[in-house]
Amino acid sequence: MRGATHAKWAALATAVALAATACGGGGDSGGGGAGGTVSSSWGDPQNPLEPANTNEVQGGKVLSMIFRGLKQYDPKTGAANNMLADKIETSDSVNFTITLKDGWTFSNGEKVTAKSFVDAWNYGAHLKNNQKNAYFFGYIEGYSQVHPDKGEPTAATMSGLKVVNDTTFTVKLSQKFSTFPDTLGYAAFAPLPQAFYDDHAGWLSKPIGNGPYTVDSYAKGSQMVLKKWDSYPGTDKAQNGGITLKVYTDNNTAYTDLTAGNLDLVDDIPASQLKNVGTDLGGRYINTPAGIIQTLAFPFYDPAWNKPGQEKLRTGLSMAIDRKQITETIFQKTRTPAQDWTSPVLGAEGGFKDICGTACVYNPTEAKKLVTEGGGIPGGTMKISYNADTGSHKEWVDAVCNSINRALGNNKACVGNPIGTFADYRNQVTQSKMQGPFRAGWQMDYPLIQNFLQPLYYTGASSNDGKYTNPQFDKLVDQANAETDRSKAVGLFQQAETVLKNDMGAIPLWYQNGSAGYSDRVENVMLNPFSVPVYDQIKVK
């Protein structure tokens, strides 16, 4: 999820190995029928579940169940459809009038009003609240006053937000952003009840939202229990009685629990089990394209990795990686070698194009030449950092290093650097402590090319963890956002992506399919284009 936009710094293969406190609870313990509960693998989120402070997948899964926003992304196509919004109108792509549907409430009975959105957006944007997704609100007029780059805020709220009445509010942007309405299904734009402000600590311990589920309990390191909200006013009502998210730190353990009948759903099949999953689960295995890309990011904040001419080094390293072999042997074709920095789910009209070209094709001779011309690997050995709480990351990182070492004729050129848990890893990444390339996964927030580029590579964007910067890239992104013709906007984004390619600001590795397996006590299981289970549509037999 992104930080500049959604930040879904995907915990792509997040998690899994059942904590001792979460063991047991067999798959049939929740009863059956409409009241039956579903047990699913999960990982503790990095932060408390404030919508504007959650930019990773595990927390995002919960937000997708307990909140509904102005837009909702279609679980099959990803299209941004109106949910709480009755209409979003603009004549200039700067000034927007948003009208809400009536009849929506939060699960505590509070009415969802225009103020619920305006207050939440102002809270998310304000510097003092330290929200990771504050950048999402950066296009709203007055953002720089509540969230200045330097110094203290000079305003309490953004001047571009105005409540007209209970069902209407207006948004004024600081520049044209033609696709702004399509971004409003992202969780950072969710409304918040007054209870969030009146008892913030209490809300954090048990979040209150307006989605199909309510949080019943949460024991960190063990599980979160969500219950169906019977009075939910939306059309996408839960088809089960609740979801129990069980914390695992090893996805192999989760998979074992699934096949043993102690778990209903695993939404990250470990790489080591991909050759067995068809036999183990038969028709209960899902392997479907998703808006996810895996990359290697670089710490441009480290002078050793930010020298003139190192674009040749980074390009050489990219050409030293045999993506085809790795995706076929380790991932059993559940990954596809990357050709750009977006995702095939966008399609050609949405911006997917082979922009990386030969720079993403294995060529050991050219790789060795470019690495030498680029000054060589700083210090002689580079460490690829990754979170160690999933076996899959270790396997592919080791394979990438082996490929680089073979291509360069140096078995010490590259080594893996495992770091604790996903939360530990993300904390080090966000604190700019990486000393070499590091694993970077991105799971789209909405199906727009902008979402794959701006949050990750725009100067100062909150998911730009490597601190990449290029004024030409930024200029083209700004021009693309201001373009009201969708095809012209896509073309400008692709020009920006070409700038990124020439810099090799990050190495694209492969696109990830969504993979999941489920037990024989549930049905109607699917993954949406974001590779997140559509929990509310799962039925218990």
VEXBA-531197 format. One line per 2 residues: number of its first residue (from 1); their letters; for each residue x, y, z of C-alpha. Coordinates in steps of 0.02 Angstrom, whole numbers. Example, Ala and Ser with C-alpha at 12.3 -4.5 7.8 and 13.67 -1.06 7.14 Angstrom:
1 = as = 615/-225/390 | 684/-53/357
END
This chain:
1 = mr = 0/0/0 | 81/158/-20
3 = ga = 128/301/87 | 128/431/-43
5 = th = -29/370/-106 | -75/207/-27
7 = ak = 77/138/25 | 51/-30/28
9 = wa = 221/-81/58 | 158/-252/33
11 = al = 206/-380/157 | 186/-474/0
13 = at = 215/-642/67 | 166/-589/235
15 = av = 172/-698/372 | 121/-846/441
17 = al = 178/-983/573 | 50/-999/702
19 = aa = 93/-928/870 | 69/-1050/1011
21 = ta = -75/-948/1079 | -164/-958/911
23 = cg = -147/-1145/885 | -293/-1262/892
25 = gg = -457/-1180/850 | -491/-1301/709
27 = gd = -570/-1248/548 | -742/-1312/600
29 = sg = -748/-1223/767 | -851/-1078/702
31 = gg = -1008/-1174/656 | -1087/-1175/484
33 = ga = -1208/-1080/374 | -1233/-892/373
35 = gg = -1178/-881/555 | -1020/-983/531
37 = tv = -851/-899/557 | -699/-912/444
39 = ss = -521/-931/509 | -383/-854/404
41 = sw = -194/-829/415 | -134/-654/456
43 = gd = 13/-553/522 | 12/-416/654
45 = pq = 2/-245/570 | 146/-124/591
47 = np = 41/12/672 | -128/36/756
49 = le = -269/33/630 | -295/218/597
51 = pa = -345/228/412 | -220/365/373
53 = nt = -80/275/466 | -95/103/386
55 = ne = 9/78/230 | 45/-108/233
57 = vq = -55/-260/185 | -96/-342/351
59 = gg = -175/-186/424 | -255/-151/256
61 = kv = -346/-317/262 | -434/-265/422
63 = ls = -475/-91/357 | -554/-171/203
65 = mi = -677/-259/320 | -718/-124/447
67 = fr = -727/30/335 | -816/89/179
69 = gl = -770/251/91 | -836/362/-46
71 = kq = -782/234/-176 | -765/45/-171
73 = yd = -657/-52/-291 | -747/-191/-383
75 = pk = -682/-358/-317 | -668/-428/-494
77 = tg = -618/-281/-603 | -546/-155/-482
79 = aa = -659/-19/-553 | -691/126/-433
81 = nn = -879/124/-401 | -976/241/-289
83 = ml = -1007/174/-114 | -1049/313/10
85 = ad = -1034/441/-129 | -1196/477/-220
87 = ki = -1102/586/-344 | -934/673/-364
89 = et = -943/823/-480 | -812/937/-557
91 = sd = -798/1052/-706 | -613/1090/-695
93 = sv = -527/942/-606 | -483/1062/-465
95 = nf = -648/1096/-376 | -751/944/-329
97 = ti = -923/936/-248 | -955/772/-158
99 = tl = -1131/720/-112 | -1158/573/8
101 = kd = -1293/441/7 | -1408/451/156
103 = gw = -1434/312/283 | -1254/269/325
105 = tf = -1198/253/506 | -1047/191/601
107 = sn = -1065/30/699 | -1088/129/861
109 = ge = -1242/215/789 | -1161/380/742
111 = kv = -1220/449/576 | -1092/461/436
113 = ta = -1094/642/377 | -989/757/270
115 = ks = -903/812/429 | -851/630/460
117 = fv = -747/638/302 | -682/816/318
119 = da = -625/793/498 | -543/626/456
121 = wn = -448/699/308 | -390/849/410
123 = yg = -332/732/547 | -239/621/424
125 = ah = -152/769/343 | -96/864/498
127 = lk = 87/851/541 | 58/833/729
129 = nn = -37/670/703 | 111/587/616
131 = qk = 6/485/495 | 105/383/368
133 = na = -23/415/231 | -29/603/256
135 = yf = 43/625/82 | -121/560/10
137 = fg = -197/728/52 | -55/826/-27
139 = yi = -158/886/-175 | -289/970/-65
141 = eg = -269/1158/-52 | -196/1205/117
143 = ys = -99/1044/142 | 67/1136/152
145 = qv = -1/1241/296 | -51/1090/401
147 = hp = 95/981/345 | 244/1093/301
149 = dk = 407/1018/242 | 496/1116/378
151 = ge = 440/1201/536 | 274/1198/626
153 = pt = 99/1197/549 | 20/1368/525
155 = aa = -158/1303/512 | -267/1174/599
157 = tm = -365/1122/445 | -345/1123/256
159 = sg = -425/1272/170 | -478/1161/25
161 = lk = -605/1063/127 | -776/1139/166
163 = vv = -930/1059/242 | -1086/1121/153
165 = nd = -1214/1017/248 | -1231/842/321
167 = tt = -1227/760/150 | -1116/878/50
169 = ft = -937/940/57 | -820/1023/-66
171 = vk = -638/989/-106 | -522/1114/-188
173 = ls = -356/1047/-251 | -196/1146/-272
175 = qk = -180/1086/-452 | -278/984/-578
177 = fs = -294/801/-536 | -415/722/-658
179 = tf = -417/549/-579 | -437/612/-400
181 = pd = -609/531/-380 | -536/360/-424
183 = tl = -417/371/-276 | -556/393/-148
185 = gy = -583/208/-119 | -415/199/-32
187 = aa = -427/173/156 | -338/335/200
189 = fa = -494/428/139 | -612/332/254
191 = pl = -729/429/369 | -704/427/558
193 = pq = -833/437/698 | -828/568/834
195 = af = -781/427/953 | -610/423/867
197 = yd = -571/596/936 | -666/586/1102
199 = dh = -576/428/1160 | -430/401/1044
201 = ag = -344/269/1151 | -507/174/1170
203 = wl = -538/182/982 | -364/117/944
205 = sk = -390/-32/1058 | -555/-73/973
207 = pi = -580/22/809 | -755/78/760
209 = gn = -794/90/575 | -938/82/453
211 = gp = -899/-79/358 | -978/-253/355
213 = yt = -880/-310/510 | -841/-247/684
215 = vd = -686/-285/786 | -733/-401/930
217 = sy = -559/-427/1005 | -374/-418/965
219 = ak = -229/-503/1053 | -65/-449/973
221 = gs = 37/-598/919 | -114/-711/928
223 = qm = -272/-662/834 | -403/-533/791
225 = vl = -586/-581/794 | -707/-487/681
227 = kk = -895/-510/689 | -1026/-478/556
229 = wd = -1116/-312/585 | -1298/-358/565
231 = sy = -1353/-177/541 | -1227/-137/405
233 = pg = -1319/-25/279 | -1217/-69/124
235 = td = -1263/-188/-16 | -1107/-295/10
237 = ka = -1165/-374/173 | -1057/-511/250
239 = qn = -1108/-686/195 | -1032/-764/352
241 = gg = -1041/-734/538 | -865/-668/558
243 = it = -680/-684/520 | -546/-741/642
245 = lk = -375/-682/585 | -240/-792/661
247 = vy = -63/-727/675 | 74/-832/596
249 = td = 259/-794/581 | 293/-934/457
251 = nn = 178/-965/310 | 232/-1148/302
253 = ta = 150/-1175/471 | -8/-1092/411
255 = yt = -10/-1203/257 | 12/-1357/367
257 = dl = -136/-1301/474 | -240/-1276/317
259 = ta = -206/-1450/250 | -236/-1524/423
261 = gn = -407/-1443/434 | -361/-1320/571
263 = ld = -375/-1165/463 | -497/-1110/327
265 = lv = -395/-989/223 | -213/-951/183
267 = dd = -188/-805/65 | -2/-830/38
269 = ip = 49/-1004/-17 | 234/-1029/29
271 = as = 351/-1052/-117 | 409/-1219/-48
273 = ql = 231/-1287/-64 | 187/-1225/-238
275 = kn = 234/-1390/-320 | 119/-1483/-199
277 = vg = -28/-1365/-185 | -123/-1434/-335
279 = td = -119/-1609/-263 | -151/-1552/-85
281 = lg = -298/-1436/-120 | -359/-1476/-296
283 = gr = -491/-1350/-345 | -471/-1257/-181
285 = yi = -312/-1171/-241 | -319/-995/-315
287 = nt = -183/-927/-428 | -237/-765/-510
289 = pa = -153/-605/-576 | -143/-464/-451
291 = gi = -84/-285/-445 | 78/-327/-356
293 = iq = 258/-300/-406 | 417/-351/-315
295 = tl = 570/-239/-334 | 741/-208/-261
297 = af = 754/-31/-193 | 914/64/-162
299 = pf = 962/177/-16 | 996/338/-111
301 = yd = 1016/422/59 | 1179/325/79
303 = pa = 1321/418/-12 | 1400/250/-57
305 = wn = 1245/209/-160 | 1216/382/-234
307 = kp = 1366/423/-341 | 1369/490/-520
309 = gq = 1369/351/-648 | 1294/219/-532
311 = ek = 1143/203/-645 | 1257/87/-744
313 = lr = 1293/-15/-586 | 1107/-32/-548
315 = tg = 1066/-76/-728 | 1205/-204/-728
317 = ls = 1138/-283/-570 | 965/-292/-651
319 = ma = 1038/-383/-802 | 1129/-504/-686
321 = id = 963/-572/-620 | 890/-722/-711
323 = rk = 707/-681/-679 | 640/-819/-792
325 = qi = 733/-957/-701 | 687/-892/-528
327 = te = 502/-871/-566 | 491/-1043/-645
329 = ti = 593/-1144/-521 | 558/-1060/-354
331 = fq = 387/-986/-385 | 319/-1118/-504
333 = kt = 258/-984/-625 | 155/-892/-493
335 = rt = 267/-743/-534 | 301/-664/-704
337 = pa = 466/-579/-747 | 442/-391/-740
339 = qd = 451/-282/-896 | 410/-118/-810
341 = wt = 371/-42/-640 | 181/-66/-644
343 = sp = 74/-222/-667 | -6/-317/-812
345 = vl = -176/-298/-727 | -177/-118/-789
347 = ga = -180/-176/-969 | -106/-78/-1114
349 = eg = -238/59/-1102 | -199/80/-917
351 = gf = -13/100/-945 | 66/-73/-941
353 = kd = 208/-77/-1067 | 379/-157/-1090
355 = ic = 477/-4/-1038 | 622/-92/-952
357 = gt = 671/-185/-1112 | 844/-264/-1115
359 = ac = 885/-190/-944 | 770/-322/-868
361 = vy = 834/-467/-974 | 969/-584/-907
363 = np = 1134/-546/-994 | 1285/-591/-886
365 = te = 1413/-522/-1008 | 1333/-350/-1018
367 = ak = 1293/-354/-832 | 1475/-377/-784
369 = kl = 1528/-239/-903 | 1401/-114/-836
371 = vt = 1438/-153/-653 | 1622/-117/-686
373 = eg = 1583/44/-782 | 1468/97/-640
375 = gg = 1608/91/-514 | 1578/-83/-446
377 = ip = 1479/-136/-293 | 1514/-19/-146
379 = gg = 1626/-108/-22 | 1640/-259/-138
381 = tm = 1489/-350/-65 | 1308/-296/-63
383 = ki = 1180/-360/60 | 999/-378/6
385 = sy = 892/-349/160 | 723/-432/184
387 = na = 604/-480/323 | 646/-655/383
389 = dt = 475/-707/447 | 429/-795/285
391 = gs = 529/-933/204 | 485/-873/29
393 = hk = 586/-713/42 | 744/-805/93
395 = ew = 727/-923/-55 | 712/-791/-188
397 = vd = 839/-672/-112 | 966/-814/-106
399 = av = 923/-856/-287 | 944/-675/-341
401 = cn = 1113/-666/-255 | 1168/-830/-333
403 = si = 1119/-764/-504 | 1214/-601/-478
405 = nr = 1367/-693/-411 | 1370/-810/-562
407 = al = 1351/-667/-684 | 1489/-565/-604
409 = gn = 1604/-713/-574 | 1616/-668/-390
411 = nk = 1534/-776/-257 | 1548/-635/-130
413 = ac = 1466/-498/-232 | 1294/-524/-156
415 = vg = 1225/-600/5 | 1056/-601/88
417 = np = 1027/-501/248 | 878/-567/347
419 = ig = 796/-448/470 | 678/-511/607
421 = tf = 494/-487/577 | 401/-385/448
423 = ad = 370/-248/577 | 555/-244/625
425 = yr = 604/-237/443 | 482/-99/398
427 = nq = 537/5/547 | 718/-3/488
429 = vt = 666/39/310 | 561/189/360
431 = qs = 701/251/473 | 820/248/324
433 = km = 937/120/401 | 966/11/247
435 = qg = 1149/-7/196 | 1118/-87/27
437 = pf = 976/-146/-86 | 819/-203/3
439 = ra = 660/-297/-38 | 519/-184/-90
441 = gw = 346/-248/-130 | 202/-141/-191
443 = qm = 20/-189/-191 | -86/-63/-283
445 = dy = -211/43/-192 | -312/74/-349
447 = pl = -287/18/-530 | -202/173/-600
449 = iq = -25/187/-668 | -5/339/-555
451 = nf = -20/226/-403 | 131/123/-455
453 = lq = 243/273/-488 | 205/426/-384
455 = pl = 195/348/-209 | 360/257/-233
457 = yy = 471/371/-336 | 408/550/-326
459 = tg = 523/660/-223 | 469/657/-40
461 = as = 328/532/-66 | 294/437/92
463 = sn = 325/266/14 | 483/325/-71
465 = dg = 586/232/58 | 746/236/-44
467 = ky = 734/427/-64 | 749/419/-254
469 = tn = 732/590/-334 | 733/659/-511
471 = pq = 656/829/-554 | 611/771/-730
473 = fd = 515/622/-661 | 421/736/-540
475 = kl = 380/861/-678 | 308/726/-792
477 = vd = 203/654/-650 | 133/826/-612
479 = qa = 91/851/-796 | 8/680/-805
481 = na = -100/715/-652 | -159/879/-728
483 = et = -205/799/-895 | -393/770/-912
485 = dr = -373/657/-1064 | -343/484/-990
487 = sk = -239/418/-1135 | -128/573/-1137
489 = av = -105/559/-949 | -51/378/-967
491 = gl = 75/429/-1100 | 152/559/-983
493 = fq = 163/432/-842 | 253/315/-961
495 = qa = 376/454/-1003 | 407/473/-816
497 = et = 432/286/-804 | 563/297/-942
499 = vl = 658/423/-835 | 649/299/-691
501 = kn = 713/162/-807 | 862/266/-864
503 = dm = 908/296/-682 | 862/117/-634
505 = ga = 790/198/-478 | 735/25/-422
507 = ip = 756/-146/-503 | 590/-224/-555
509 = lw = 595/-411/-521 | 427/-491/-555
511 = yq = 239/-470/-547 | 157/-575/-415
513 = ng = -1/-675/-435 | -120/-685/-291
515 = sa = -111/-860/-219 | -225/-934/-89
517 = gy = -293/-1099/-28 | -449/-1137/71
519 = sd = -529/-1280/166 | -675/-1387/110
521 = rv = -791/-1307/240 | -797/-1140/148
523 = en = -845/-1087/-28 | -860/-932/-138
525 = vm = -679/-886/-99 | -593/-762/-213
527 = ln = -451/-636/-214 | -480/-460/-276
529 = pf = -359/-374/-397 | -261/-315/-245
531 = sv = -232/-497/-194 | -337/-476/-37
533 = pv = -472/-605/2 | -649/-542/-22
535 = yd = -688/-593/156 | -868/-531/159
537 = qi = -919/-647/16 | -848/-809/89
539 = kv = -983/-933/137 | -972/-1069/268
541 = k = -1054/-1232/216
END
